[in-house]
Amino acid sequence: MTRKPGSSSIQRKPIPDDPISRSPDVPIASPDHRITRSFRVKPALVAYVTCGDPDIATTRDIILAACRAGADVIELGVPFSDPVADGPVIQRASERALKKGTSLADVLRLASDVRKQTDAGLIVFTYLNPMLRFGMERFCEEAAKAGVDGALITDLTVEEGSEYRRAMAAHNLDTVFLAAPTSPDKRLKAIAEACNGFVYAVSRTGITGTQKQVAADVQGLVKRIRKFTKLPVAVGFGISNAQQFAEVGQFADGVVVGSAIVQLIEQNPGREAHAVESFVRGLKLGIKKAATR
């Protein structure tokens, strides 16, 4: 599907007169946006990979394998030297990818290649520094050209995101922001209104990484976010197995699985794509089994 800036299918979303979120009007995603369609399956599986780990060619195979197995959205992780929000598993993956010379330009070329073979949602997951070094306007142009649907800039706050949101909106790209359990309602409202595509609910404070159980207060966070938006809400940080996927899928529109996938890649040299495909199929099967109980 070709999406053009200024298309008649784009509606305007006024930002409330709020000191946290005040900014020019930006488009909201239309019902036929790829990310919106990706969340019609409940819960949608959002699968994260660190691009370039172990190399770009293998990352491509991993992504396509995940899509075959049922991943609805792929987060294309851009390796960064100081991934402060990421745990040791993704930190190691970033180090390996950077040693191979993987750049944001490589990730966008990878996205273009993948887009030719799948209609899954594609979100660039990065820190602000790589995008600024690349050039914000250039990033938006190249991302749209590659068939990317949007981006999540982990260390960019809504208070500082007006220029970024304008640039993304001009190229009809979705903006995804993180909503934390510690955020008061006023800030959750600003975050929800700054998002297009979906809202990423962080299940717990701290860094990414697999956890033995789902945080007790994450369902409450999803309920709070839904007071301020009709966008899908995806929960991430710490979800690592089929049981947790099914548990979170009972109250969230989507579930983000990252560290568990990256760890599989690390532990299965030479058979990374096969390992990820089997794991993703298992997650989806867990949902089907839970639905029949």
N, C-alpha and C positions, 0 to 999 in steps of 0.2 A: 504493500500500500504506500503510495507516494503522498507525503504530507507537505504542504507548502505554507510558508509563513503568510499570515493574512487570509488563510482559507476561510470560507464562510462557515465551516463546521466548528470553528473555534469561537467559544463564548468568552466574554470578558468577566473577570472576577474582581470586583472592587475590594481593596484592602481597607478594613475598618480604620477609623481615625484613632489609632492606638500608638503611643510613643514607641512601643517595641516593634511593631510591624508596619508602620506607615511607609508606603512606597507607592510608585505609580501602579496603575492597573496592570495585571498580567493575565495571560490566557489560562483557562483551566482546560484540562484534558477533555476532549470530546469523547462520546461513548464508543467511537470506533478506533481510538488510539490503541496501539498494540499492547501497551502495558495494561490499559483498562481491560482489554479482551483477555489478557493473560490471567487476570484475577477472577474470571468467570468460573473457573474450576476452584472449588473450595475444599480444603485450603490449597492455595497455589504454593508450589515449591520454588523458592528463590535460592539458587545454588551459587555459592561464591567460589571463584578460583583465583589464585595469584597467577597472573599471566607471566609466562616466561619461565615457570617452574614445572618441569626441569628445563624446558625450552619452548619456544613459540609453537613449533610444529606439534609437539605433544600436547600443549595446551589446547590447540585447535581440536585435536582428536578427543581430548577429555570433554570439552564443551559439547561437541556433537554427540558423544556417547551419553552425556547427562541428558541432553534433549531427547534422544531416542528413548531413554528410560523414563521420561515424564517430567523433567524439569521445565517449569513454565517461564521462569525468568532467570537469566544468568547475570551475576554481578562480575564484571571484568575488573579484577583487582589490579591496580597499577602499583608495581613494586616501588617502595620508597625507603630511603635510608633511615628515617626516624618515625616508624609507624607506632606512635605513642598509644593509639587506641587498640592496638592488636597485641594478642598474647604471643608466647614464644613460638607456637607452631607457625603462625603466619609471619612472624618476624624472621624465622629461619627461611621460609619460602621466599620472602622478599630479598634476603641476602643472596640466596642462590640465583634468583632471577636477575638481580643487579650484576652479579658476577658474569652473567651471560650477556650483559649490556642491554637488557630490556628497557625500553623507554616508552613514554606515553604515545609517541608516534607509532611504535611497534604495536601497541595495544589497539590503536585505532585501525591500523592495517589488518590486524587479526579480526577485529569486529566486522570489517568490510567483507573479509573472506567468509566468516561464519554466517553473516547475514544472507549470503547467496544460497545457503543450505538449510536454514531454519527460520521459522517465523516466531521463535521464542523471543520474549522481551530481552533487551540488552541494556544494562545499566553500567556505566563506567563508575567504578568505586575507587576514589582516590583522595589524596590530601591536597590542600590548596596549593602548596609549593610547586608540584609538577605542572599543574594547570597554568599557574602564573608564568612559569618559565616558558611554557609552550606558547602562551598568549591566549587570553580568555576568548577573544573574538575568533581567533584561529581555531581554538579548541571547538567552539560551538559549530563553526562552519564544517570542520573536518568530521566531527561526530555525526552531524546530520547527514553529510555526504556518505558516511560509512554505514548508515542504517542503524545507528545507535538511537535508543529511545529516550535516554535521559542520563542523569548523573547524580551521585551522592558524594558530596565533598565532606568528608568526616569532620574536619576541623573548621568548617565555615559555619558560623552561627547566623541565625535569621537577622540579627541586628546588623550584621555586616554584609548581608547577601543581596542588597538591592541591585547593584551593578550586575552581578552574576545572574540574578533572576531575569533582569531585562534582556541580557545577551542570550540566555537560553530561550526565553519566550520568543525572541525575534526569529529563532530557528526552529520553533515548535518542538523544543526538547523539554522533557519533564524534569522537574527539580524535586529531589527527595531529601528530606532532612531527618535527623535523628531526634526522637522524643524520649527523654529519660524518665525513670520513675521518680526522680527527685524534683522534676519540673513542676512548679505551681500551675494552676489552671490557666492563669493569664498568659503564661509562656507557652503552654501547650496549644492554646488558641492561636497564638502567633505562628507557631511551628506548623500547625495543621493548615493554616491559611497560606503559608508559603510553599506548601507541597503541591505538586501535580503528580499524577500516576498512583502513588501510594505514600503512606506515612510509615516510617521505619521505627517501630517501638523497641527500644533497648530493654531487654528483660531484666537487666540488673546493672548496677554501677560497676565500674572497673573496666577491664580489658576483655577482648574476645578469648574464647577457649571453651572446650567441652566441659560440661558440668554433669554431676550425677543426677540432679533433679532440677525441674523447672522452678524458677523463683516464685514464691508464694503470691507476690503482689502484682505479677504481670497481667493477670486478667483484669484487675482493677485499673491498671494503666490503659489497657485497650478500651475499657468502658469510658474512661475519662476523655480519651482522644476522640471517641465517637460522638461526644457531645458537641464537637466543634467541626466535624467534617463528615461527608458521605464517602470520602475516598476509602479504598481498601486500607486496612492496617495489617502490616506484616511484622511479626515478632522475631527478633534475632538475638544473638549473643548467648552461646552455651548449649544450643539444641544439637544433639549429636546422635540420636538413635530413633528408631521407628516408634517406640513408645512415647517419647517426648514429642515427636512430630505429631502423632495422633492426639496427644493431650492438648497441645497448644492449638491444633487445628479445630478443636471443639469451640473455641471462642475467638480465634483470629482469622482474618481473611487469607493470610499467607504466613509461611514459616520460612525463615532464612537459616540455611545450614552452610557454615563456612569452615570452621576449624576442623571439623570431622572429615570433610572432603579433602582439605589440604593435607591433613595427617595421613590419609589413605594414599595420597599421591607420593608423599615422602616415604612411606613404608612399602610401596610396591613398584620399585624401579623396573622399567621394562614392560610393565603391565598396568600402567596407571589408568588408562581409559577403561579397561575391562573392570578394574576394581571399583572405579567410580560408577560405572553403569550398573553393576550389581548392587552397590550400596543404594543408589537412587531408586532402583526398582524395589528394593526392600522397604524404603521409606513409603513409597506409594502403596505397596501391598499392605503395609501396616494401617494405612487409612481405610482401605477397603475392608480389612478384617474388623476394624473398630466400628465401621458403619453397619456391619451385619450382626453385631452383638445385640 
